[in-house]
C-alpha cells in the first residue's frame, strides 16, 4: 500500500486492526452508533497511517454500513462449520476441530467467549 505514511508492516497492521474493531462494532454492538465506530477508526488511522489511509478506512466502513442489511451468512442448517466460521470470524480448521471435540453447543459458547475476549483485548490495546 503506497499511500501509508509509515509504509511499514506495523502501519498496515494497525489499519487492518482498526477496521476490524470498527467492523465488529458496526455489525455486532448495538450500543456503539455506526458513525462513532467509523469516526474513531478514521481518527486512529489518520494518526498512525496518514490521511489517504484514513480516507480509505472511511470509504470502506461507510460502504459496509450502507450494505450491512444485505450481508448473508451461510445457512446454519446446511453447514454449521461455515456459519460459525463466518459469523464468529474464526478459522474453519479451528471450528471443525472444536465441533468434533465439543459439539455444536459448546463450540458456539467458545466462539462467543473468544470473540468477546478478543474484542475487549483490542479495545484495551488501542
C-alpha positions as CSV (number, residue, x, y, z in Angstrom):
1,X,0.0,0.0,0.0
2,X,1.9,3.0,-1.3
3,X,-0.3,5.5,0.5
4,X,0.5,4.5,4.0
5,X,2.6,7.3,5.6
6,X,4.9,5.0,7.6
7,X,5.0,2.4,4.8
8,X,5.8,-0.3,7.3
9,X,4.2,-3.6,8.1
10,X,3.1,-2.3,11.5
11,X,1.2,0.7,10.0
12,X,-0.6,-1.6,7.6
13,X,-1.4,-4.0,10.5
14,X,-2.8,-1.1,12.6
15,X,-5.0,0.0,9.7
16,X,-6.4,-3.6,9.3
17,X,-6.9,-3.9,13.1
18,X,-8.7,-0.5,13.3
19,X,-11.0,-1.6,10.5
20,X,-11.6,-5.0,12.2
21,X,-12.6,-3.3,15.5
22,X,-14.8,-0.8,13.8
23,X,-16.4,-3.6,11.7
24,X,-17.1,-5.6,14.8
25,X,-18.7,-2.5,16.5
26,X,-20.8,-1.8,13.4
27,X,-22.1,-5.4,12.9
28,X,-22.4,-6.7,16.5
29,X,-22.6,-3.9,19.1
30,X,-25.9,-2.1,19.5
31,X,-24.6,0.5,22.0
32,X,-22.0,1.9,19.6
33,X,-23.5,4.1,16.9
34,X,-22.2,3.3,13.4
35,X,-21.0,6.9,12.9
36,X,-19.0,6.7,16.2
37,X,-17.3,3.5,15.2
38,X,-16.3,5.0,11.8
39,X,-15.1,8.2,13.4
40,X,-12.9,6.5,15.9
41,X,-11.3,4.2,13.3
42,X,-10.7,7.1,10.9
43,X,-9.1,9.2,13.6
44,X,-6.9,6.4,14.7
45,X,-5.8,5.5,11.2
46,X,-5.2,9.2,10.3
47,X,-2.8,9.4,13.3
48,X,-1.0,6.2,12.5
49,X,-1.0,5.9,8.7
50,X,-1.9,9.3,7.2
51,X,-4.9,11.0,5.5
52,X,-5.1,8.7,2.4
53,X,-5.4,5.6,4.6
54,X,-8.0,7.4,6.7
55,X,-9.9,8.2,3.6
56,X,-9.8,4.6,2.5
57,X,-11.0,3.4,6.0
58,X,-13.8,5.9,5.9
59,X,-14.9,4.8,2.4
60,X,-14.8,1.0,3.2
61,X,-16.6,1.3,6.6
62,X,-19.3,3.6,5.2
63,X,-19.9,1.2,2.3
64,X,-20.3,-1.6,4.8
65,X,-22.8,0.4,6.8
66,X,-24.9,1.0,3.6
67,X,-24.9,-2.7,2.8
68,X,-24.9,-4.3,6.2
69,X,-28.6,-5.4,6.0
70,X,-27.8,-7.4,2.9
71,X,-24.9,-9.4,4.3
72,X,-25.8,-13.1,4.4
73,X,-24.1,-15.7,6.4
74,X,-24.1,-19.4,5.4
75,X,-27.2,-21.2,6.5
76,X,-26.5,-22.9,9.8
77,X,-28.9,-25.8,9.0
78,X,-26.9,-26.6,5.8
79,X,-23.3,-26.0,7.0
80,X,-22.8,-25.2,10.7
81,X,-19.0,-25.1,10.3
82,X,-19.1,-22.4,7.6
83,X,-21.7,-20.5,9.5
84,X,-19.7,-20.5,12.8
85,X,-16.5,-19.6,10.9
86,X,-18.1,-16.6,9.1
87,X,-20.3,-15.3,11.9
88,X,-17.7,-15.5,14.7
89,X,-14.7,-14.8,12.5
90,X,-12.7,-17.9,13.4
91,X,-10.7,-20.1,11.0
92,X,-12.6,-23.0,9.5
93,X,-10.0,-25.5,10.7
94,X,-10.4,-24.4,14.3
95,X,-14.2,-24.5,14.1
96,X,-14.1,-28.0,12.7
97,X,-11.8,-29.2,15.5
98,X,-13.9,-27.7,18.2
99,X,-17.2,-29.1,16.8
100,X,-15.6,-32.6,16.6
101,X,-14.3,-32.3,20.1
102,X,-17.0,-30.4,21.9
103,X,-20.2,-30.5,19.8
104,X,-22.1,-27.6,18.3
105,X,-23.5,-26.0,21.5
106,X,-20.2,-25.9,23.4
107,X,-18.4,-24.7,20.3
108,X,-20.7,-21.8,19.9
109,X,-20.2,-20.9,23.6
110,X,-16.4,-21.0,23.0
111,X,-16.8,-18.9,19.9
112,X,-18.9,-16.3,21.7
113,X,-16.4,-16.1,24.6
114,X,-13.3,-15.8,22.4
115,X,-14.9,-13.2,20.2
116,X,-15.9,-11.1,23.2
117,X,-12.4,-11.5,24.8
118,X,-10.6,-10.6,21.6
119,X,-12.7,-7.5,21.2
120,X,-12.0,-6.5,24.8
121,X,-8.3,-7.1,24.4
122,X,-8.1,-5.0,21.2
123,X,-10.0,-2.2,22.8
124,X,-7.5,-2.2,25.7
125,X,-4.6,-2.1,23.3
126,X,-5.9,0.9,21.4
